[in-house]
Protein backbone atom coordinates (compact mmCIF):
# COMPACT_ATOMS: atom_id res chain seq x y z
CA UNK A 1 0.00 0.00 0.00
CA UNK A 2 2.82 2.37 0.78
CA UNK A 3 4.44 1.90 -2.61
CA UNK A 4 1.08 2.30 -4.34
CA UNK A 5 0.59 5.56 -2.44
CA UNK A 6 4.08 6.87 -3.25
CA UNK A 7 4.34 5.69 -6.87
CA UNK A 8 0.84 5.11 -8.26
CA UNK A 9 2.11 5.26 -11.84
CA UNK A 10 3.82 1.91 -11.26
CA UNK A 11 0.56 0.09 -10.57
CA UNK A 12 -2.42 -0.88 -12.67
CA UNK A 13 -4.11 -2.75 -9.82
CA UNK A 14 -3.38 -3.68 -6.21
CA UNK A 15 -4.42 -6.89 -4.45
CA UNK A 16 -4.30 -7.22 -0.65
CA UNK A 17 -4.83 -10.57 1.03
CA UNK A 18 -5.64 -10.44 4.73
CA UNK A 19 -4.37 -6.87 4.62
CA UNK A 20 -4.55 -4.03 7.07
CA UNK A 21 -3.28 -0.50 7.41
CA UNK A 22 -2.01 -1.21 10.92
CA UNK A 23 -1.39 -4.54 12.64
CA UNK A 24 -1.69 -3.30 16.23
CA UNK A 25 -4.49 -1.52 18.03
CA UNK A 26 -4.25 2.23 18.66
CA UNK A 27 -6.79 4.97 19.25
CA UNK A 28 -9.00 5.11 16.19
CA UNK A 29 -7.96 1.65 14.95
CA UNK A 30 -9.51 -1.12 17.08
CA UNK A 31 -9.54 -3.64 14.17
CA UNK A 32 -6.18 -5.14 15.06
CA UNK A 33 -4.14 -7.12 17.54
CA UNK A 34 -3.26 -5.86 21.02
CA UNK A 35 0.32 -4.58 21.20
CA UNK A 36 0.98 -7.01 24.04
CA UNK A 37 0.57 -9.98 21.71
CA UNK A 38 3.69 -8.94 19.80
CA UNK A 39 5.62 -8.55 23.04
CA UNK A 40 4.70 -12.14 23.96
CA UNK A 41 5.75 -13.40 20.52
CA UNK A 42 9.07 -11.49 20.73
CA UNK A 43 9.92 -12.94 24.13
CA UNK A 44 9.02 -16.45 22.99
CA UNK A 45 11.08 -16.07 19.80
CA UNK A 46 14.17 -15.35 21.85
CA UNK A 47 13.66 -18.68 23.67
CA UNK A 48 12.49 -21.05 20.91
CA UNK A 49 11.87 -19.76 17.36
CA UNK A 50 10.73 -23.13 15.96
CA UNK A 51 8.05 -23.51 18.62
CA UNK A 52 6.82 -19.95 18.07
CA UNK A 53 6.53 -20.46 14.32
CA UNK A 54 4.50 -23.62 14.82
CA UNK A 55 2.21 -21.82 17.28
CA UNK A 56 1.90 -18.95 14.80
CA UNK A 57 0.79 -21.39 12.08
CA UNK A 58 -1.93 -22.67 14.42
CA UNK A 59 -2.98 -19.12 15.27
CA UNK A 60 -3.26 -17.92 11.68
CA UNK A 61 -5.44 -20.91 10.78
CA UNK A 62 -7.67 -20.68 13.85
CA UNK A 63 -11.30 -20.60 12.79
CA UNK A 64 -10.63 -21.94 9.30
CA UNK A 65 -12.92 -24.77 8.21
CA UNK A 66 -9.77 -26.63 7.07
CA UNK A 67 -7.52 -25.53 9.94
CA UNK A 68 -6.06 -28.95 10.74
CA UNK A 69 -5.11 -29.85 7.18
CA UNK A 70 -3.72 -26.41 6.38
CA UNK A 71 -1.76 -26.21 9.65
CA UNK A 72 -0.35 -29.71 9.13
CA UNK A 73 0.84 -28.85 5.61
CA UNK A 74 2.34 -25.53 6.71
CA UNK A 75 4.14 -27.11 9.67
CA UNK A 76 5.58 -29.81 7.40
CA UNK A 77 6.98 -27.07 5.16
CA UNK A 78 8.38 -25.24 8.18
CA UNK A 79 10.15 -28.37 9.39
CA UNK A 80 11.57 -29.05 5.91
CA UNK A 81 13.02 -25.55 5.50
CA UNK A 82 15.72 -23.69 7.40
CA UNK A 83 14.24 -21.24 9.88
CA UNK A 84 14.84 -17.54 9.35
CA UNK A 85 17.31 -16.15 11.84
CA UNK A 86 15.87 -14.76 15.07
CA UNK A 87 16.94 -11.12 14.46
CA UNK A 88 15.05 -11.15 11.15
CA UNK A 89 11.93 -12.54 12.81
CA UNK A 90 12.18 -9.95 15.59
CA UNK A 91 12.58 -7.16 13.03
CA UNK A 92 9.40 -8.36 11.32
CA UNK A 93 7.51 -8.23 14.61
CA UNK A 94 8.83 -4.71 15.20
CA UNK A 95 7.46 -3.65 11.80
CA UNK A 96 4.10 -5.14 12.71
CA UNK A 97 4.18 -3.16 15.96
CA UNK A 98 5.11 0.20 14.44
CA UNK A 99 4.09 0.48 10.77
CA UNK A 100 0.98 2.60 10.31
CA UNK A 101 -0.23 3.17 6.77
CA UNK A 102 -3.52 4.83 7.70
CA UNK A 103 -2.32 8.36 6.81
CA UNK A 104 -1.50 7.18 3.27
CA UNK A 105 -4.75 5.39 2.44
CA UNK A 106 -6.38 8.33 0.66
CA UNK A 107 -3.36 8.51 -1.67
CA UNK A 108 -3.77 4.94 -2.93
CA UNK A 109 -5.60 5.74 -6.15
CA UNK A 110 -4.93 2.32 -7.69
CA UNK A 111 -7.99 0.07 -8.04
CA UNK A 112 -7.66 -2.30 -5.11
CA UNK A 113 -9.07 -5.74 -4.40
CA UNK A 114 -9.09 -6.90 -0.80
CA UNK A 115 -9.48 -10.64 -0.31
CA UNK A 116 -10.08 -11.60 3.28
CA UNK A 117 -10.94 -14.75 5.20
CA UNK A 118 -14.28 -14.63 6.98
CA UNK A 119 -12.67 -15.92 10.21
CA UNK A 120 -9.23 -14.29 10.00
CA UNK A 121 -7.88 -14.33 13.59
CA UNK A 122 -4.89 -12.07 12.84
CA UNK A 123 -6.67 -9.34 10.95
CA UNK A 124 -10.32 -9.09 11.81
CA UNK A 125 -12.70 -8.76 8.90
CA UNK A 126 -13.51 -5.31 10.29
CA UNK A 127 -9.99 -4.19 9.28
CA UNK A 128 -10.66 -5.13 5.65
CA UNK A 129 -14.07 -3.49 5.77
CA UNK A 130 -12.51 -0.28 7.10
CA UNK A 131 -9.82 -0.39 4.40
CA UNK A 132 -12.54 -0.76 1.79
CA UNK A 133 -14.21 2.39 3.12
CA UNK A 134 -10.99 4.42 3.29
CA UNK A 135 -9.27 3.42 0.05
CA UNK A 136 -10.57 5.56 -2.84
CA UNK A 137 -11.18 2.67 -5.27
CA UNK A 138 -11.49 -0.61 -3.38
CA UNK A 139 -13.70 -3.64 -3.25
CA UNK A 140 -13.75 -6.50 -0.75
CA UNK A 141 -14.24 -10.19 -1.42
CA UNK A 142 -14.67 -12.42 1.63
CA UNK A 143 -13.82 -16.12 1.44
CA UNK A 144 -16.40 -17.95 3.54
CA UNK A 145 -14.95 -20.33 6.11
CA UNK A 146 -11.37 -19.14 5.62
CA UNK A 147 -8.94 -17.73 8.15
CA UNK A 148 -5.78 -15.73 7.33
CA UNK A 149 -4.82 -17.79 4.27
CA UNK A 150 -7.97 -17.80 2.12
CA UNK A 151 -5.97 -19.00 -0.91
CA UNK A 152 -5.29 -22.26 0.96
CA UNK A 153 -8.86 -22.71 2.16
CA UNK A 154 -10.55 -22.20 -1.20
CA UNK A 155 -8.01 -21.84 -4.03
CA UNK A 156 -10.65 -21.94 -6.77
CA UNK A 157 -12.71 -19.07 -5.36
CA UNK A 158 -9.53 -17.14 -4.60
CA UNK A 159 -8.28 -17.60 -8.19
CA UNK A 160 -11.69 -16.61 -9.58
CA UNK A 161 -11.62 -13.35 -7.60
CA UNK A 162 -8.08 -12.64 -8.83
CA UNK A 163 -9.00 -13.38 -12.43
CA UNK A 164 -12.16 -11.28 -12.37
CA UNK A 165 -10.28 -8.35 -10.89
CA UNK A 166 -7.18 -8.59 -13.08
CA UNK A 167 -9.16 -9.02 -16.30
CA UNK A 168 -11.82 -6.41 -15.59
CA UNK A 169 -11.77 -3.54 -18.09
CA UNK A 170 -9.91 -0.45 -16.96
CA UNK A 171 -12.11 2.49 -16.09
CA UNK A 172 -9.66 5.19 -17.20
C-alpha positions in Angstrom: 0.0 0.0 0.0 2.8 2.4 0.8 4.4 1.9 -2.6 1.1 2.3 -4.3 0.6 5.6 -2.4 4.1 6.9 -3.3 4.3 5.7 -6.9 0.8 5.1 -8.3 2.1 5.3 -11.8 3.8 1.9 -11.3 0.6 0.1 -10.6 -2.4 -0.9 -12.7 -4.1 -2.8 -9.8 -3.4 -3.7 -6.2 -4.4 -6.9 -4.4 -4.3 -7.2 -0.7 -4.8 -10.6 1.0 -5.6 -10.4 4.7 -4.4 -6.9 4.6 -4.5 -4.0 7.1 -3.3 -0.5 7.4 -2.0 -1.2 10.9 -1.4 -4.5 12.6 -1.7 -3.3 16.2 -4.5 -1.5 18.0 -4.3 2.2 18.7 -6.8 5.0 19.3 -9.0 5.1 16.2 -8.0 1.6 15.0 -9.5 -1.1 17.1 -9.5 -3.6 14.2 -6.2 -5.1 15.1 -4.1 -7.1 17.5 -3.3 -5.9 21.0 0.3 -4.6 21.2 1.0 -7.0 24.0 0.6 -10.0 21.7 3.7 -8.9 19.8 5.6 -8.6 23.0 4.7 -12.1 24.0 5.8 -13.4 20.5 9.1 -11.5 20.7 9.9 -12.9 24.1 9.0 -16.5 23.0 11.1 -16.1 19.8 14.2 -15.3 21.9 13.7 -18.7 23.7 12.5 -21.1 20.9 11.9 -19.8 17.4 10.7 -23.1 16.0 8.1 -23.5 18.6 6.8 -19.9 18.1 6.5 -20.5 14.3 4.5 -23.6 14.8 2.2 -21.8 17.3 1.9 -18.9 14.8 0.8 -21.4 12.1 -1.9 -22.7 14.4 -3.0 -19.1 15.3 -3.3 -17.9 11.7 -5.4 -20.9 10.8 -7.7 -20.7 13.9 -11.3 -20.6 12.8 -10.6 -21.9 9.3 -12.9 -24.8 8.2 -9.8 -26.6 7.1 -7.5 -25.5 9.9 -6.1 -29.0 10.7 -5.1 -29.9 7.2 -3.7 -26.4 6.4 -1.8 -26.2 9.7 -0.4 -29.7 9.1 0.8 -28.9 5.6 2.3 -25.5 6.7 4.1 -27.1 9.7 5.6 -29.8 7.4 7.0 -27.1 5.2 8.4 -25.2 8.2 10.2 -28.4 9.4 11.6 -29.0 5.9 13.0 -25.6 5.5 15.7 -23.7 7.4 14.2 -21.2 9.9 14.8 -17.5 9.4 17.3 -16.2 11.8 15.9 -14.8 15.1 16.9 -11.1 14.5 15.1 -11.2 11.1 11.9 -12.5 12.8 12.2 -10.0 15.6 12.6 -7.2 13.0 9.4 -8.4 11.3 7.5 -8.2 14.6 8.8 -4.7 15.2 7.5 -3.6 11.8 4.1 -5.1 12.7 4.2 -3.2 16.0 5.1 0.2 14.4 4.1 0.5 10.8 1.0 2.6 10.3 -0.2 3.2 6.8 -3.5 4.8 7.7 -2.3 8.4 6.8 -1.5 7.2 3.3 -4.8 5.4 2.4 -6.4 8.3 0.7 -3.4 8.5 -1.7 -3.8 4.9 -2.9 -5.6 5.7 -6.2 -4.9 2.3 -7.7 -8.0 0.1 -8.0 -7.7 -2.3 -5.1 -9.1 -5.7 -4.4 -9.1 -6.9 -0.8 -9.5 -10.6 -0.3 -10.1 -11.6 3.3 -10.9 -14.7 5.2 -14.3 -14.6 7.0 -12.7 -15.9 10.2 -9.2 -14.3 10.0 -7.9 -14.3 13.6 -4.9 -12.1 12.8 -6.7 -9.3 11.0 -10.3 -9.1 11.8 -12.7 -8.8 8.9 -13.5 -5.3 10.3 -10.0 -4.2 9.3 -10.7 -5.1 5.7 -14.1 -3.5 5.8 -12.5 -0.3 7.1 -9.8 -0.4 4.4 -12.5 -0.8 1.8 -14.2 2.4 3.1 -11.0 4.4 3.3 -9.3 3.4 0.0 -10.6 5.6 -2.8 -11.2 2.7 -5.3 -11.5 -0.6 -3.4 -13.7 -3.6 -3.3 -13.7 -6.5 -0.8 -14.2 -10.2 -1.4 -14.7 -12.4 1.6 -13.8 -16.1 1.4 -16.4 -18.0 3.5 -15.0 -20.3 6.1 -11.4 -19.1 5.6 -8.9 -17.7 8.2 -5.8 -15.7 7.3 -4.8 -17.8 4.3 -8.0 -17.8 2.1 -6.0 -19.0 -0.9 -5.3 -22.3 1.0 -8.9 -22.7 2.2 -10.5 -22.2 -1.2 -8.0 -21.8 -4.0 -10.6 -21.9 -6.8 -12.7 -19.1 -5.4 -9.5 -17.1 -4.6 -8.3 -17.6 -8.2 -11.7 -16.6 -9.6 -11.6 -13.3 -7.6 -8.1 -12.6 -8.8 -9.0 -13.4 -12.4 -12.2 -11.3 -12.4 -10.3 -8.3 -10.9 -7.2 -8.6 -13.1 -9.2 -9.0 -16.3 -11.8 -6.4 -15.6 -11.8 -3.5 -18.1 -9.9 -0.5 -17.0 -12.1 2.5 -16.1 -9.7 5.2 -17.2 
